[in-house]
Structure formats: structure tokens, C-alpha cells
Amino acid sequence: MFGRLGPFELILILCIALIVFGPSKLPQVGRSLGQAIQEFKKGTADVKKELNSLTEDTPENDKNA
């Protein structure tokens, strides 16, 4: 249902953001959004690392080896 965003969709989103936040707040909103995405990616990487370490330490894996 939701495919890749094309250039028209990106321009439309940017115009709506410009109307809602105004030109003076738009860089601050973009920076905050970028930091939030970065923190989310870091959190998901930490969760993946933790899950991988938990699955490697299970006794079932030792039996099969």
C-alpha cells in the first residue's frame, strides 16, 4: 500500500511542513527529526545485538554443536 516516496510526494510533504511550522522553525524541526531517527536506529541496533547475544548463549545451541 505504501510504496516508495516519489519526488512529488516529497515536495508536497515539504510544502505542508513549511506551512505548519513556518520557515524559521523548519531547520530546527528537521534537526530534531534527524536526531530522533538516529536514536531510534541506535536503539534497534542495541536490541538486535542483545537478542543475538542471548540466542548465542542458550544451552540448546551447545547441544547441537
URQUIDA-V348659 format. One record per pair of residues at least 12 apart in sequence whose C-alpha atoms are under 10 Angstrom apart, sorted by the first residue. I is the first residue (numbers start at 0). GAP is how many residues later the second one is. If there is no record, write none. Layout:
I & GAP
I & GAP
//
This chain:
13 & 12
16 & 12
16 & 13
//
